[in-house]
């Protein structure tokens, strides 16, 4: 008997995916290293994360018609090539936004117990940045928003320049995608020129993409006193991260800011729903999407997560970056029981 079911390759490290489509399709769960050109040859769909480069070298010989990334970012996918070859590309926008907000504010509250009266600069005001801006206001901070693409599309009201953030912010957190072309590229957005323009010795946080911040510029800024402290979750050249930057960062984690149970549930469900729509499949198991709390307090955030343990683990074994990331004990977001 011929099995005509849709064949899906799923990266094995993606949690909470099993059971979502297993009754409707033939699914193989493979480690990232085994997601190869040969493995994809007879696959109809691929569900992956950021470590798998999805381009012609992986997909050209396959019949894959959709790539679903259980992540926010898509810089690991050659989108133009996929579109030109009839392959749908989808991601999970906003899936881990509450978790990243939790990480940012847990880190800031580790450095300063009371954030009231301070100024927060949010660079990139999408799903993540919007939640961070809201929580910052709730915690009594003055919040400055920088998002040139949104300002161009919506008008400049409510947005400030990067120069204003450099001059006025006590904390600067980046939440942009990684882009190298176009009108508003974000590669090395935090470069030596930006660092030299800082006025208040701010804390710099990167929980977006590693190359949004320039490693050399961060180190020079920290050494000169332009930068007061560094909170690093995303690094250039992951997993071979810069050891000097690791030593300089007061909080240093292996790209796990968005690694919450609820965020992973959202990401897996969004990826499965995209595939189900694409092939007109039925999802027999559909758990409700975890909610986003409408209000937060500093005490709730501090009780929900302390980045000190994750920092100690990475600093003691930086060569284990990838293992620490892949075996991370997913935490609960703010508002969920521990």
C-alpha positions in Angstrom: 0.0 0.0 0.0 1.4 3.4 -1.0 1.6 6.0 1.8 0.5 9.3 0.3 0.7 11.2 3.5 2.6 14.5 3.6 6.2 14.0 4.8 7.5 16.5 7.3 11.1 16.9 8.7 11.1 18.5 12.1 14.2 19.5 14.0 14.3 17.3 17.1 15.2 20.0 19.5 11.9 21.9 18.8 9.8 21.3 21.9 6.0 20.8 22.1 5.7 19.9 18.4 5.0 16.2 18.8 1.4 15.4 18.7 0.3 18.5 16.8 0.4 16.9 13.3 1.6 13.3 13.9 -1.9 11.9 13.1 -2.2 13.9 9.9 1.3 13.4 8.4 4.4 11.3 8.3 6.9 13.1 10.6 10.6 12.5 11.1 12.3 14.2 14.0 16.0 14.7 13.2 18.9 16.4 15.0 19.9 19.6 13.3 23.1 18.0 12.1 21.1 15.3 10.3 18.9 17.8 8.4 20.8 17.4 5.1 20.1 17.6 1.4 19.7 13.8 1.3 17.3 13.8 4.3 15.1 16.5 2.6 15.0 14.8 -0.8 11.5 13.3 -0.4 10.2 15.7 2.3 7.2 18.0 1.6 7.9 20.4 4.5 10.6 21.4 6.9 10.2 22.7 10.5 13.4 24.2 11.8 15.2 26.7 14.0 17.9 29.3 13.4 20.8 26.9 13.2 19.7 25.3 10.0 20.6 27.3 6.9 17.7 26.9 4.5 18.9 27.7 1.0 19.5 26.0 -2.4 22.2 23.8 -1.0 19.7 22.2 1.3 16.5 22.4 -0.6 17.2 22.4 -4.3 16.9 18.6 -4.7 13.8 18.3 -2.5 10.1 18.5 -3.2 9.7 20.7 -0.1 7.1 23.4 -0.6 7.1 25.1 2.8 9.7 26.0 5.4 8.3 26.8 8.8 10.7 28.2 11.3 9.7 27.9 15.0 11.4 31.3 15.6 10.9 35.0 15.2 13.9 35.6 13.0 14.4 34.4 9.4 17.9 35.4 8.7 18.8 31.7 8.4 16.5 31.3 5.4 17.3 32.4 1.8 13.8 33.9 1.3 14.3 35.2 -2.2 15.5 31.8 -3.4 12.7 30.1 -1.7 10.1 32.4 -3.1 11.6 32.1 -6.6 11.3 28.3 -6.3 7.8 28.2 -5.0 8.6 27.4 -1.4 6.5 29.2 1.2 8.4 30.6 4.2 6.8 31.3 7.5 7.9 32.1 11.0 6.4 32.6 14.4 6.2 36.3 14.9 5.9 37.4 18.6 6.0 33.8 19.9 8.7 34.5 22.5 8.1 38.3 22.9 6.9 38.0 26.6 9.9 35.8 27.4 12.4 38.3 25.9 10.7 41.1 27.9 11.0 39.0 31.0 14.7 38.5 30.3 15.4 42.2 29.7 13.7 43.4 32.8 14.9 40.6 35.0 18.4 41.6 33.9 17.8 45.3 34.5 16.3 44.6 37.9 19.4 42.5 38.8 21.5 45.6 38.1 19.2 48.2 39.7 16.4 47.3 42.2 14.2 50.3 41.3 13.8 51.4 37.7 11.5 54.3 38.4 12.6 57.6 37.0 15.2 56.1 34.6 15.1 56.3 30.8 14.8 53.2 28.6 15.7 53.4 24.9 14.0 50.7 22.9 15.5 50.2 19.4 13.1 48.2 17.3 9.4 48.4 18.3 7.9 45.2 16.9 6.3 42.4 18.9 9.1 42.3 21.5 9.9 46.0 21.6 6.3 46.9 22.0 5.9 44.7 25.1 9.1 46.0 26.5 8.0 49.6 26.0 4.7 48.8 27.7 6.3 47.1 30.7 8.9 49.9 31.0 6.1 52.5 31.3 4.3 50.3 33.9 7.6 50.2 35.9 7.8 54.0 36.0 10.4 54.5 33.3 10.5 57.1 30.6 10.5 55.2 27.4 12.1 56.3 24.1 11.1 54.5 20.9 13.3 54.2 17.9 12.0 52.3 14.8 12.8 54.0 11.5 10.8 51.6 9.3 7.7 52.1 11.5 8.3 55.9 11.6 8.5 56.0 7.9 5.3 54.0 7.5 3.3 55.6 10.3 4.7 59.1 10.7 7.4 60.2 13.1 5.1 61.0 16.1 6.1 58.9 19.1 9.5 57.9 17.7 12.9 59.4 18.3 16.2 59.2 16.6 19.0 56.9 17.5 21.0 60.1 18.5 18.3 61.0 21.0 18.5 57.5 22.6 22.3 57.8 22.7 22.0 61.1 24.5 19.2 60.4 27.0 18.9 56.7 27.7 20.1 55.0 30.9 19.3 51.6 29.3 19.4 50.7 25.6 17.9 47.5 24.4 17.9 46.2 20.8 15.0 44.3 19.3 15.5 44.6 15.6 15.8 41.9 12.9 19.2 41.4 11.4 19.4 43.1 7.9 22.3 44.1 5.8 20.6 45.8 2.9 17.7 48.1 2.3 16.9 51.5 3.6 17.3 50.7 7.3 20.0 48.0 7.7 20.6 46.8 11.3 24.0 45.1 10.9 26.3 46.8 13.4 23.6 49.3 14.3 25.5 49.7 17.6 28.9 50.5 16.1 31.8 52.7 17.1 30.0 55.9 16.0 26.9 55.1 18.1 29.0 54.1 21.1 31.1 57.3 20.9 27.8 59.3 21.0 26.6 57.8 24.3 26.2 60.4 27.0 24.9 58.6 30.1 27.0 55.5 30.4 24.0 53.3 29.6 23.6 49.6 30.0 23.5 48.0 26.6 21.4 44.9 26.1 21.4 42.7 23.0 18.7 40.0 23.0 17.9 40.5 19.3 20.6 39.2 16.9 24.4 39.1 17.6 25.6 41.2 14.7 23.2 44.1 15.5 26.0 45.1 18.0 29.6 45.4 16.9 31.8 43.3 19.3 34.8 45.6 19.0 32.7 48.7 19.5 31.1 47.2 22.7 34.5 46.3 24.1 36.0 49.7 23.3 33.0 51.5 24.8 33.0 49.4 28.0 36.8 49.9 28.4 36.5 53.6 27.9 33.5 54.0 30.2 31.1 55.1 27.5 29.1 51.9 28.3 28.2 51.3 31.9 27.4 47.6 31.7 26.7 44.9 29.1 23.9 42.4 29.0 24.6 39.9 26.2 22.3 37.1 25.1 23.0 37.3 21.4 26.6 37.3 20.1 28.5 37.7 16.9 29.9 34.4 15.5 27.8 32.1 17.7 28.6 29.6 19.1 32.3 30.8 19.0 31.6 33.8 21.1 34.2 36.4 21.9 35.8 35.6 25.3 36.8 39.2 26.1 33.2 40.3 25.6 32.0 37.3 27.7 34.3 38.5 30.5 33.1 42.1 30.2 29.4 41.3 30.3 27.7 41.5 33.7 25.0 39.2 32.4 25.9 36.7 29.7 23.7 34.0 28.4 23.6 31.5 25.4 20.9 33.0 23.3 18.1 31.9 25.5 16.3 35.1 26.3 13.2 33.8 24.5 13.4 30.3 25.9 10.2 30.0 27.9 7.8 27.1 28.0 5.0 29.3 26.8 7.1 30.8 24.0 8.1 27.4 22.7 4.4 26.3 22.8 3.4 29.3 20.8 6.2 28.8 18.2 5.5 25.1 17.7 1.8 25.7 17.4 2.3 28.6 14.9 4.6 26.4 12.8 2.2 23.5 12.8 -0.8 25.7 11.9 1.1 27.2 9.0 1.8 23.7 7.6 -1.7 22.6 8.3 -3.0 25.6 6.2 -0.5 24.9 3.5 -1.6 21.3 3.0 -5.1 21.6 4.3 -4.4 19.2 7.2 -6.4 18.8 10.3 -4.7 19.4 13.7 -6.2 17.0 16.1 -4.5 18.5 19.1 -4.6 22.2 19.5 -3.8 23.5 23.0 -4.8 27.1 23.8 -2.2 29.8 23.2 -0.7 30.9 26.5 -1.8 34.4 27.4 0.2 37.7 27.8 -0.3 39.4 31.2 -1.9 42.8 30.9 0.1 44.2 33.8 3.4 43.4 35.6 5.3 44.4 38.7 9.0 44.5 39.4 8.5 41.9 42.2 6.7 39.5 39.8 9.5 39.8 37.2 12.2 39.3 39.7 10.4 36.2 41.2 10.0 34.7 37.7 13.6 34.6 36.5 17.1 35.4 37.7 19.7 35.4 34.9 22.6 34.9 37.4 22.6 31.1 37.1 22.6 31.1 33.3 25.4 33.7 33.4 27.5 31.5 35.7 27.0 28.4 33.5 28.1 30.2 30.3 31.1 32.0 31.9 32.4 28.7 33.4 32.1 26.8 30.1 31.8 29.1 27.0 32.9 26.2 24.8 29.6 24.6 25.7 27.5 27.5 24.3 25.5 25.3 21.9 24.9 22.5 24.4 23.7 25.0 27.0 21.3 26.5 24.5 20.0 23.2 23.2 19.5 21.7 26.7 18.2 24.8 28.4 15.6 24.2 31.1 12.7 26.2 29.7 11.4 28.7 32.3 7.9 30.0 32.9 7.0 33.5 31.8 5.8 36.2 34.2 2.3 35.3 35.4 2.7 31.5 35.2 3.3 29.3 38.2 6.8 28.0 38.7 
